[in-house]
Amino acid sequence: MNLQGLNFNFAANIERTIKNLLTFDDFPKDRKGVMFGIAHTLSPDIRLVHLLVGDLPAERATRFTGFMKEKVTRQAQHKFDVSGYQSADFNDDPDLDQKMYPGAITTLSGLILSCSGAPWECDELINAIAGVNARLMDEARAYKVAEISHNKWFDKYFKKFGW
């Protein structure tokens, strides 16, 4: 897929989504920013979009950039997975250098949307909203992601805010 000519403000869209999430009582109030990236399954090391969105201290930005990149790389290795949930590892082994959280989505065209900084369910939701609003994926694909990961945040968010 060619992103040339894509006129979409990912940062503004994601920032709005984070502000909306912060209105929920059960969303952590210290999660005011995320690292967001888009790559393609064919060249996951090249980020087509790489953004820090919101309020994210430098040490957390570095940490969440690593998680965002790991999600992209892992998702590229699982080309037929729709959601990073399908290859996630919820093992809490303290010896693991890098956790393998959900929070990436692959579009039909092979673009990988990855986000890190919010709880993983909300990372996934942020990707879906950004992807649908940028017309990189349709709502059916987004709901497929939610179904795979049993993500309750989708219905909760859309009931209050819509797309």
Protein Blocks (a to p, Z undefined) as FASTA:
>chain_A
ZZehiacdfklmmmmmmmmmmmpmklcfklmbccdddddfklmmbcfbdcdedjddfklm
mmmmmmmmmmmmmmmmmmmbmbfklmgcfbfcfkbmbdcdehiacdfkopacddehiafk
lmmmmmmmmmmmnopacfklmmmmmmmnopaklmmmmmmnoZZ
